[in-house]
Amino acid sequence: MTIRYAVPADVPALSAVEAECFPPAEAATAAEFAERVAHYGNHFWLMYDGDKLISFVDGFVTDDADLTDEMYENAAMHSENGAWQMIFCVNTLPAYRRHGYAGELLQKAIADAKAQDRKGLVLTCKDRLVHYDAKCGFVDEGVTDKSTHGNVAWHQMRLTF
């Protein structure tokens, strides 16, 4: 397995994996991924098995302490010197799940954020994944009113250094 950051050529693979992992109302489009990679490709952690993208984590950096719906749609909000690393998605192809790949990518994102002197990381997840993110050190702050992305109730999770 190879872990690396994103480049524009990864966009088709990113959108294909996303489409397998999230319902259409929640999944980012190829155009959104192209915009994200253009603004913060160095905040995508991609895991490849040979030439196949099997898992990825991404999100931009901001001084805003809470994850909001606008962040998903506006990659230009990225601020490279921001205090908080946001995590917008944690995706692993179904056939590759339960092997620790997503956790490995989250640990790489955490290590990078720490090395970059961030305050920590913030993500949102569905109720069924709160325990998973807690194993990586994230603390549940409860269901957020700042994100209803895809008309879903999301728990905001925070890892503070």
Residue frames as a rotation matrix with the C-alpha (Angstrom) as fourth column:
MET 1
0.579 0.815 0.000 0.00
0.815 -0.579 0.000 0.00
0.000 0.000 -1.000 0.00
THR 2
-0.595 -0.721 0.355 1.18
0.733 -0.668 -0.130 3.49
0.331 0.183 0.926 -0.85
ILE 3
0.441 0.673 -0.593 0.05
0.807 -0.587 -0.065 6.67
-0.392 -0.450 -0.802 0.93
ARG 4
-0.720 -0.634 0.283 0.43
0.694 -0.659 0.289 10.03
0.003 0.404 0.915 -0.79
TYR 5
-0.412 0.541 -0.733 -1.21
0.003 -0.804 -0.595 13.43
-0.911 -0.247 0.330 -1.24
ALA 6
0.369 0.719 0.589 -3.62
0.636 0.266 -0.724 14.26
-0.678 0.641 -0.359 -4.08
VAL 7
-0.805 -0.467 -0.365 -2.90
-0.011 -0.604 0.797 15.67
-0.593 0.646 0.481 -7.51
PRO 8
-0.227 0.790 -0.569 -5.43
-0.856 -0.441 -0.269 16.67
-0.464 0.426 0.777 -10.20
ALA 9
-0.498 -0.004 -0.867 -5.07
-0.652 0.661 0.371 13.31
0.572 0.750 -0.332 -11.96
ASP 10
-0.986 0.108 -0.130 -6.60
0.168 0.733 -0.659 11.64
0.024 -0.671 -0.741 -8.85
VAL 11
-0.638 0.770 -0.014 -9.98
-0.710 -0.595 -0.377 13.39
-0.299 -0.231 0.926 -9.23
PRO 12
-0.037 0.696 -0.717 -11.76
-0.747 0.457 0.482 10.62
0.663 0.554 0.504 -11.24
ALA 13
-0.421 -0.175 -0.890 -10.65
0.293 0.902 -0.316 7.98
0.859 -0.394 -0.328 -8.73
LEU 14
-0.998 0.062 -0.021 -11.64
-0.004 -0.384 -0.923 10.19
-0.066 -0.921 0.383 -5.77
SER 15
-0.400 0.912 -0.091 -15.14
-0.912 -0.406 -0.054 10.74
-0.086 0.062 0.994 -7.12
ALA 16
-0.047 0.353 -0.934 -15.54
-0.434 0.835 0.338 7.03
0.900 0.422 0.114 -7.96
VAL 17
-0.712 -0.249 -0.657 -14.58
0.436 0.577 -0.691 5.95
0.551 -0.778 -0.302 -4.42
GLU 18
-0.918 0.392 0.059 -16.79
-0.325 -0.659 -0.678 8.64
-0.227 -0.642 0.732 -2.90
ALA 19
-0.213 0.883 -0.419 -19.76
-0.910 -0.024 0.413 7.45
0.355 0.469 0.809 -4.98
GLU 20
-0.142 0.110 -0.984 -19.29
0.034 0.994 0.106 3.92
0.989 -0.019 -0.145 -3.60
CYS 21
-0.741 -0.317 -0.593 -19.08
0.561 0.194 -0.805 5.14
0.370 -0.928 0.034 -0.01
PHE 22
-0.776 0.463 -0.428 -21.77
0.027 -0.653 -0.757 7.82
-0.630 -0.599 0.494 0.29
PRO 23
0.092 0.879 0.468 -25.32
0.854 0.172 -0.490 8.25
-0.511 0.445 -0.735 -1.03
PRO 24
-0.123 -0.166 0.978 -25.73
0.873 -0.487 0.027 10.88
0.472 0.858 0.205 -3.78
ALA 25
0.783 0.496 0.375 -27.06
0.275 -0.818 0.505 13.56
0.557 -0.293 -0.777 -1.40
GLU 26
0.871 -0.480 -0.106 -23.86
0.001 -0.215 0.977 13.33
-0.491 -0.851 -0.187 0.66
ALA 27
0.284 -0.813 0.508 -21.22
0.833 0.471 0.289 12.52
-0.474 0.341 0.812 -1.97
ALA 28
0.055 -0.392 -0.918 -18.92
-0.277 -0.890 0.364 15.17
-0.959 0.234 -0.158 -3.39
THR 29
0.944 0.301 0.137 -18.90
0.073 0.216 -0.974 15.46
-0.323 0.929 0.182 -7.17
ALA 30
0.269 -0.867 0.420 -15.91
0.962 0.258 -0.085 15.27
-0.035 0.427 0.904 -9.50
ALA 31
0.263 -0.129 0.956 -16.11
0.340 -0.915 -0.217 19.06
0.903 0.382 -0.197 -9.93
GLU 32
0.901 0.079 0.426 -16.04
-0.352 -0.442 0.825 19.54
0.254 -0.893 -0.371 -6.15
PHE 33
0.712 -0.696 0.096 -13.04
0.486 0.587 0.647 17.23
-0.506 -0.414 0.756 -5.84
ALA 34
0.204 -0.642 0.739 -11.25
0.867 -0.231 -0.441 19.10
0.454 0.731 0.510 -8.62
GLU 35
0.505 0.063 0.861 -11.79
-0.143 -0.978 0.155 22.35
0.851 -0.201 -0.484 -6.72
ARG 36
0.970 -0.127 0.209 -10.68
-0.191 0.141 0.971 20.78
-0.153 -0.982 0.112 -3.43
VAL 37
0.516 -0.824 0.233 -7.51
0.810 0.558 0.178 19.28
-0.277 0.097 0.956 -4.91
ALA 38
0.233 -0.405 0.884 -6.67
0.585 -0.668 -0.460 22.61
0.777 0.624 0.081 -6.55
HIS 39
0.539 0.064 0.840 -6.95
-0.431 -0.835 0.341 24.42
0.723 -0.546 -0.423 -3.20
TYR 40
0.202 -0.428 0.881 -5.61
-0.965 0.068 0.254 21.83
-0.169 -0.901 -0.400 -0.77
GLY 41
0.610 -0.030 -0.792 -4.30
-0.402 0.850 -0.341 18.69
0.683 0.526 0.506 -2.46
ASN 42
-0.467 -0.871 -0.151 -1.71
-0.200 0.271 -0.942 18.45
0.861 -0.410 -0.301 0.31
HIS 43
-0.636 0.358 0.684 -4.56
-0.728 0.017 -0.685 17.85
-0.257 -0.934 0.250 2.78
PHE 44
0.665 0.642 -0.382 -5.76
-0.716 0.694 -0.081 14.69
0.213 0.327 0.921 1.04
TRP 45
-0.401 -0.727 0.558 -4.33
-0.773 0.595 0.219 11.42
-0.491 -0.344 -0.800 2.30
LEU 46
0.510 0.555 -0.658 -4.74
-0.850 0.445 -0.283 8.74
0.136 0.703 0.698 -0.37
MET 47
-0.196 -0.532 0.824 -4.05
-0.498 0.778 0.383 5.03
-0.844 -0.335 -0.418 -0.05
TYR 48
0.326 0.191 -0.926 -3.36
-0.934 0.220 -0.283 3.11
0.150 0.957 0.250 -3.22
ASP 49
0.275 -0.237 0.932 -3.14
-0.110 0.955 0.276 -0.64
-0.955 -0.178 0.236 -3.67
GLY 50
-0.310 -0.440 0.843 -0.96
0.860 0.248 0.446 -0.66
-0.405 0.863 0.301 -6.77
ASP 51
-0.964 -0.020 0.266 -2.71
0.166 -0.826 0.539 1.76
0.209 0.563 0.799 -9.12
LYS 52
-0.089 0.995 -0.052 -6.13
0.509 0.090 0.856 1.45
0.856 0.049 -0.514 -7.42
LEU 53
-0.654 0.013 0.756 -7.32
-0.536 -0.713 -0.452 4.08
0.534 -0.701 0.473 -4.96
ILE 54
-0.378 0.488 -0.787 -8.82
0.491 0.826 0.276 2.11
0.785 -0.282 -0.552 -2.07
SER 55
0.377 0.453 -0.808 -9.18
0.926 -0.212 0.313 4.69
-0.029 -0.866 -0.499 0.71
PHE 56
-0.466 -0.582 0.666 -8.81
0.510 -0.792 -0.335 8.40
0.723 0.184 0.666 1.35
VAL 57
0.226 0.402 -0.887 -9.28
0.905 -0.424 0.038 11.14
-0.361 -0.811 -0.460 3.92
ASP 58
-0.480 -0.432 0.763 -9.51
0.684 -0.730 0.017 14.83
0.550 0.530 0.646 3.09
GLY 59
0.627 0.688 -0.366 -10.33
0.779 -0.550 0.301 18.22
0.006 -0.474 -0.880 4.51
PHE 60
0.214 -0.561 0.800 -9.06
0.328 -0.730 -0.600 21.76
0.920 0.390 0.027 4.54
VAL 61
-0.436 -0.465 -0.771 -7.49
0.896 -0.144 -0.420 23.91
0.084 -0.874 0.479 7.21
THR 62
0.148 0.566 0.811 -9.26
0.291 -0.808 0.511 26.88
0.945 0.161 -0.284 8.82
ASP 63
-0.890 -0.348 0.293 -9.30
-0.137 -0.410 -0.902 29.08
0.434 -0.843 0.318 11.89
ASP 64
0.051 0.970 0.237 -13.00
-0.848 -0.083 0.524 28.26
0.528 -0.228 0.818 12.34
ALA 65
-0.687 -0.384 0.617 -13.37
-0.706 0.555 -0.441 25.82
-0.174 -0.738 -0.652 15.22
ASP 66
-0.109 0.749 0.653 -16.55
-0.162 0.635 -0.755 24.12
-0.981 -0.188 0.052 13.96
LEU 67
-0.927 -0.162 0.340 -17.25
0.263 0.366 0.893 22.25
-0.269 0.916 -0.297 10.73
THR 68
-0.162 0.886 -0.435 -20.08
-0.348 -0.464 -0.815 23.82
-0.923 0.020 0.384 8.70
ASP 69
0.453 0.446 0.772 -21.94
0.528 0.563 -0.635 22.83
-0.718 0.696 0.020 5.54
GLU 70
0.920 -0.102 -0.379 -20.44
-0.323 -0.746 -0.582 25.77
-0.223 0.658 -0.719 3.65
MET 71
0.042 -0.991 0.124 -16.99
-0.718 0.057 0.694 24.23
-0.695 -0.118 -0.709 4.05
TYR 72
-0.041 -0.001 0.999 -17.96
0.371 0.928 0.017 21.20
-0.928 0.372 -0.037 1.96
GLU 73
0.641 0.506 0.577 -18.98
0.710 -0.104 -0.697 23.45
-0.293 0.856 -0.425 -0.91
ASN 74
0.956 -0.245 0.164 -16.36
-0.166 -0.907 -0.386 26.20
0.243 0.342 -0.908 -0.79
ALA 75
0.569 -0.803 -0.178 -12.77
0.812 0.583 -0.036 24.96
0.133 -0.124 0.983 -1.09
ALA 76
0.042 -0.546 0.836 -11.60
0.311 -0.788 -0.531 28.59
0.949 0.282 0.137 -1.24
MET 77
0.823 0.284 0.492 -12.26
-0.364 -0.401 0.841 28.81
0.436 -0.871 -0.227 2.50
HIS 78
0.647 -0.664 -0.375 -9.03
0.729 0.682 0.051 26.82
0.222 -0.306 0.926 3.01
SER 79
0.778 -0.498 0.383 -6.41
-0.543 -0.839 0.014 28.76
0.314 -0.218 -0.924 4.96
GLU 80
0.389 -0.670 -0.632 -3.06
0.126 0.718 -0.685 26.97
0.913 0.187 0.364 4.92
ASN 81
-0.689 -0.700 0.186 -2.02
-0.053 -0.208 -0.977 28.60
0.723 -0.683 0.106 8.19
GLY 82
0.210 0.903 0.375 -5.32
-0.589 -0.189 0.786 27.86
0.780 -0.386 0.492 9.95
ALA 83
-0.349 -0.321 0.880 -5.57
-0.937 0.123 -0.327 26.40
-0.004 -0.939 -0.343 13.44
TRP 84
0.020 0.523 0.852 -7.87
-0.473 0.756 -0.453 23.44
-0.881 -0.394 0.263 12.74
GLN 85
-0.915 -0.217 -0.340 -7.58
-0.403 0.498 0.768 20.58
0.002 0.840 -0.543 10.27
MET 86
0.098 0.986 0.135 -11.10
-0.851 0.153 -0.502 19.71
-0.516 -0.066 0.854 9.14
ILE 87
-0.922 -0.242 0.303 -11.84
-0.067 0.869 0.490 16.20
-0.382 0.431 -0.817 7.88
PHE 88
-0.308 0.834 -0.457 -14.63
-0.927 -0.370 -0.050 16.10
-0.211 0.408 0.888 5.29
CYS 89
0.723 0.591 -0.358 -14.60
-0.654 0.752 -0.078 12.45
0.223 0.291 0.930 4.40
VAL 90
-0.415 -0.706 0.574 -13.13
-0.741 0.628 0.238 9.16
-0.529 -0.326 -0.784 5.42
ASN 91
0.596 0.660 -0.457 -13.69
-0.794 0.399 -0.459 6.68
-0.121 0.636 0.762 2.60
THR 92
-0.626 -0.705 0.334 -12.67
-0.554 0.703 0.446 3.07
-0.549 0.094 -0.830 2.03
LEU 93
-0.321 0.490 -0.811 -13.97
-0.779 0.351 0.520 0.87
0.539 0.798 0.269 -0.75
PRO 94
0.567 0.675 0.472 -16.27
-0.823 0.441 0.358 -1.81
0.033 -0.592 0.806 0.69
ALA 95
0.835 -0.248 -0.491 -14.00
0.074 0.935 -0.346 -4.69
0.545 0.253 0.799 -0.38
TYR 96
-0.156 -0.988 0.016 -11.09
0.262 -0.057 -0.963 -3.12
0.952 -0.146 0.268 1.56
ARG 97
0.275 0.337 0.900 -12.88
-0.700 -0.572 0.428 -2.32
0.659 -0.748 0.078 4.81
ARG 98
0.934 0.139 0.328 -11.97
-0.353 0.491 0.796 -3.83
-0.051 -0.860 0.508 8.20
HIS 99
0.553 -0.830 -0.073 -8.24
0.724 0.522 -0.451 -3.90
0.412 0.197 0.890 7.45
GLY 100
0.332 -0.389 -0.859 -7.34
0.726 -0.476 0.496 -0.68
-0.602 -0.789 0.125 9.28
TYR 101
-0.301 -0.507 0.808 -6.70
0.928 -0.350 0.126 1.40
0.219 0.788 0.575 6.14
ALA 102
0.434 0.526 0.732 -8.95
0.336 -0.848 0.410 4.33
0.836 0.068 -0.545 7.09
GLY 103
0.949 -0.112 -0.296 -7.46
0.274 -0.178 0.945 4.37
-0.158 -0.978 -0.138 10.58
GLU 104
0.038 -0.993 0.113 -3.97
0.907 0.081 0.412 4.43
-0.418 0.087 0.904 9.11
LEU 105
-0.226 -0.061 0.972 -4.91
0.713 -0.690 0.123 7.42
0.664 0.721 0.200 6.96
LEU 106
0.802 0.531 0.275 -6.51
0.175 -0.648 0.741 9.22
0.572 -0.546 -0.613 9.92
GLN 107
0.671 -0.626 -0.397 -3.33
0.556 0.072 0.828 8.65
-0.489 -0.777 0.397 11.92
LYS 108
-0.315 -0.768 0.557 -1.30
0.949 -0.258 0.181 10.16
0.005 0.586 0.811 9.05
ALA 109
0.168 0.465 0.869 -3.65
0.415 -0.833 0.365 13.19
0.894 0.299 -0.333 8.97
ILE 110
0.965 0.172 -0.200 -3.31
0.242 -0.271 0.932 13.53
0.106 -0.947 -0.303 12.76
ALA 111
0.258 -0.952 -0.168 0.48
0.818 0.123 0.562 13.31
-0.515 -0.282 0.810 12.58
ASP 112
-0.328 -0.346 0.879 0.63
0.827 -0.554 0.091 15.89
0.456 0.757 0.468 9.79
ALA 113
0.544 0.619 0.566 -1.67
0.243 -0.762 0.600 18.29
0.803 -0.189 -0.565 11.68
LYS 114
0.870 -0.288 -0.399 0.45
0.408 -0.034 0.913 17.91
-0.276 -0.957 0.088 14.81
ALA 115
-0.092 -0.974 0.207 3.68
0.933 -0.012 0.359 18.51
-0.347 0.226 0.910 12.85
GLN 116
-0.304 0.072 0.950 2.07
0.627 -0.735 0.257 21.63
0.717 0.674 0.179 11.34
ASP 117
-0.952 -0.141 -0.271 1.30
0.305 -0.472 -0.827 22.99
-0.011 -0.870 0.493 14.84
ARG 118
-0.312 0.925 0.217 -2.49
-0.120 -0.264 0.957 22.90
0.943 0.272 0.194 14.43
LYS 119
-0.367 0.307 0.878 -4.75
-0.928 -0.180 -0.325 23.02
0.059 -0.935 0.351 17.48
GLY 120
-0.516 0.219 0.828 -6.24
-0.141 0.932 -0.335 19.71
-0.845 -0.290 -0.450 16.36
LEU 121
-0.964 0.242 -0.111 -8.69
-0.047 0.257 0.965 18.11
0.262 0.936 -0.236 13.96
VAL 122
-0.393 0.912 0.114 -12.48
-0.515 -0.116 -0.850 18.23
-0.762 -0.393 0.515 13.59
LEU 123
-0.945 0.220 -0.241 -14.74
-0.115 0.466 0.877 15.86
0.305 0.857 -0.415 11.71
THR 124
-0.142 0.936 0.322 -18.38
-0.941 -0.027 -0.337 14.94
-0.306 -0.351 0.885 11.59
CYS 125
-0.934 -0.117 -0.338 -19.75
-0.229 0.922 0.313 11.43
0.275 0.370 -0.887 11.50
LYS 126
0.068 0.978 -0.198 -22.97
-0.483 0.206 0.851 9.51
0.873 0.038 0.486 11.69
ASP 127
0.491 0.269 0.829 -24.09
-0.870 0.104 0.482 8.02
0.044 -0.958 0.285 14.98
ARG 128
0.999 -0.005 0.035 -22.89
0.004 1.000 0.026 4.52
-0.035 -0.026 0.999 14.04
LEU 129
0.435 -0.897 0.077 -19.29
0.504 0.172 -0.846 5.75
0.746 0.407 0.527 13.56
VAL 130
0.693 -0.158 0.704 -18.84
-0.551 -0.745 0.375 7.75
0.465 -0.648 -0.604 16.79
HIS 131
0.844 -0.362 0.395 -17.12
-0.126 0.582 0.803 4.78
-0.521 -0.728 0.446 18.47
TYR 132
0.606 -0.638 0.475 -14.75
0.791 0.427 -0.437 4.31
0.076 0.641 0.764 15.51
ASP 133
0.359 -0.462 0.811 -13.57
0.146 -0.831 -0.537 7.93
0.922 0.311 -0.231 15.53
ALA 134
0.820 -0.044 0.571 -13.28
-0.558 -0.287 0.779 7.83
0.129 -0.957 -0.260 19.32
LYS 135
0.812 -0.555 0.180 -10.75
0.466 0.803 0.370 4.99
-0.350 -0.217 0.911 18.95
CYS 136
0.204 -0.740 0.641 -8.59
0.809 -0.242 -0.536 7.45
0.551 0.628 0.549 16.97
GLY 137
-0.638 -0.508 -0.579 -8.75
0.767 -0.483 -0.422 9.98
-0.065 -0.713 0.698 19.82
PHE 138
-0.680 0.466 0.566 -11.70
-0.057 -0.803 0.593 12.12
0.731 0.371 0.573 18.71
VAL 139
-0.859 0.433 -0.274 -14.16
0.322 0.040 -0.946 13.28
-0.399 -0.900 -0.174 21.40
ASP 140
-0.338 0.840 0.425 -17.88
0.823 0.045 0.566 13.43
0.456 0.541 -0.707 20.60
GLU 141
-0.992 0.043 -0.120 -19.30
0.014 -0.899 -0.438 16.94
-0.126 -0.436 0.891 21.03
GLY 142
-0.273 0.956 0.104 -22.81
0.228 0.170 -0.959 15.74
-0.935 -0.237 -0.264 20.20
VAL 143
0.091 0.418 0.904 -25.05
0.985 0.095 -0.143 16.29
-0.145 0.903 -0.403 17.21
THR 144
-0.782 -0.484 -0.392 -24.07
0.411 -0.874 0.258 19.55
-0.468 0.041 0.883 15.57
ASP 145
0.416 0.900 -0.130 -26.51
0.521 -0.353 -0.777 22.19
-0.745 0.255 -0.616 14.39
LYS 146
0.119 -0.474 -0.872 -23.86
-0.514 -0.781 0.355 23.61
-0.849 0.406 -0.336 12.03
SER 147
-0.762 -0.340 -0.550 -23.96
-0.646 0.357 0.674 20.74
-0.033 0.870 -0.492 9.55
THR 148
0.133 0.810 0.571 -26.94
-0.344 0.578 -0.740 18.93
-0.930 -0.098 0.355 8.15
HIS 149
-0.490 -0.479 -0.729 -25.08
-0.828 -0.004 0.560 17.93
-0.271 0.878 -0.394 4.98
GLY 150
-0.818 0.207 -0.537 -27.25
-0.201 0.772 0.603 15.57
0.540 0.601 -0.590 2.92
ASN 151
0.126 0.912 0.390 -30.13
-0.741 -0.175 0.649 16.07
0.660 -0.371 0.653 5.40
VAL 152
0.262 -0.173 -0.949 -28.39
0.442 0.896 -0.041 13.87
0.858 -0.409 0.312 7.98
ALA 153
0.946 -0.043 0.321 -27.75
-0.307 -0.438 0.845 14.34
0.104 -0.898 -0.428 11.70
TRP 154
0.330 -0.920 -0.212 -23.97
0.216 0.292 -0.932 14.53
0.919 0.262 0.295 12.23
HIS 155
0.842 -0.246 -0.481 -21.94
0.487 -0.040 0.872 14.26
-0.234 -0.969 0.086 15.41
GLN 156
0.637 -0.730 0.247 -19.07
-0.432 -0.603 -0.670 16.74
0.638 0.320 -0.700 15.59
MET 157
0.823 -0.486 -0.294 -15.91
0.566 0.659 0.495 15.02
-0.046 -0.574 0.817 16.79
ARG 158
0.758 -0.580 0.300 -12.78
-0.478 -0.806 -0.350 16.85
0.445 0.122 -0.887 17.90
LEU 159
0.551 -0.727 -0.410 -9.20
0.821 0.561 0.108 15.81
0.151 -0.396 0.906 18.61
THR 160
0.906 -0.241 0.347 -7.36
-0.274 -0.960 0.049 18.59
0.322 -0.140 -0.936 20.44
PHE 161
0.206 -0.921 -0.331 -3.58
0.466 0.390 -0.794 18.54
0.860 0.009 0.510 20.84
